[in-house]
Amino acid sequence: MMMPIFISSCAYVPEEWSLEDSLAFFTEKEEEIAEPVVIHSDFSPEINNFLSTSKEGDNQLFITSPWGEDALITVEKLYFSASGRTCRNITITLEHTHIKNLACQAGKQRWVVIRPVTKPHQVK
């Protein structure tokens, strides 16, 4: 013999909370998504090409870069961010400094370094 099982639950909803508030809470509008804070965007075509075509662990020395002269850039694997961009973590090695940055595509062959949402950026 099968017996019916009844499951119920309740949730507290403040009186001033309306259906419109609920819909607004669960509906994201594209224009409300904040644009990332761009730190560097003036890359040479060589740096843009390296970021687009390199594989995880690759590195290349750039005589001139937004970080200074003789910057060794090492890339990590590509991934898709929550914002829908293709991104990768990069490490820039200068004479006595290692700088970690997040680079994301801002076009077909154009990359920008942005501030990660999850941690504050340290400007050097």
N, C-alpha and C positions, 0 to 999 in steps of 0.2 A: 504494500500500500504506500503510495506516495503522498507525502504531506507537503503542503505549500509552505514555503519559507518567505517571510516578509522581512525585507531589509529597509531600514529607514535611516535617514540622517538629517541633521539640521545644521544650519549655519547662521551665525549672527550677521545681520545686515543693518547697519545704522539707518535710522529713520530718514536722515537727509540724503541717503544714497539712492540715486534714481537709476532707471534703466539706461538712460543716456550715459551716466557715469560708468556703468558696467561696460557698455559698448566701447566707450572711449578708453577704458582701462585695457581691454583686450584687443583693441584695434590699433595697430601702428600705422601712421601715415608716413609715406616716404619722406615728405618734406620735414618731418619731425626728427629724423635720424640725423644726429650731429655729424658733420664732416670731421675727419680726423685733423689733428693739429699737425701741419706739415712743418718739419724741421729743416730738411734739405730737399730742394727740387731742381737744382741747377746742375744736374749731372751731364758729363760729356757723353757723346754717342757711344764711346767705348765702355764707359761704366754701365750705361743702360743696356747695351748688348751683353755684357758680362752677366748682369743680374738676370737677364731674360734667358740666356742659353746655358749657364753653368749648372753643374750637378752638385749635390750635397758634398761638402768638404773641399770643393775647388777653391783656389785662391789666386789672386792676381795682384801684382804691384802696379799702382798708378802713380806716375810722377807728379801729377797735379790732381787734386780732388777737393771737394768741399771741406774736408777735414784737415787739409794741409798737404805738404809735399811728401812724396814717398809713402803713400798709404797702401798697406797690404789689406785687401778686402777678402775675407773668407765667408762663404755662404753656407747656410743650412738648407734643408729641403724646402721645397715649395709647399704651401698649403693654402686652402681657401678660408678666408676669415669670415666671421659672422656677418660682416657688411657685404660679402660677396666678392671681395677683392682677392686677387692672388698676391700672397705675401711670402716673405721669408725673413728669418733673422739673419743678420750679418754682423761680423766682427771686424772692426777696423783697427789694424795694428799700426801705430806710429812708433817713433823711436823708443819711447819708454812707456807707452800707454796703449791699453786695449779698450776700445769703445764698442759697446754692444748697442745695436740699433735694429729697428724694424723697418724693412723696406716693403712697399706695396706698389703694385702696378697702378698707374694712373692713365693708362692708354696702352696701345698695342706694344710699343717699344719704349715706353717712358715709365720711369720709376721715381718714387718719392720716399723719403724717410719720414715716418710719422711717429708720434708719441704713442706708445702702447697704452691702451685703455686701462690695463690692469696694474700698471706701475708708473710712477712719475718719471719724467725724463730729467736727466742731469745734464745741464748744458756745460760744455767744457770750453 
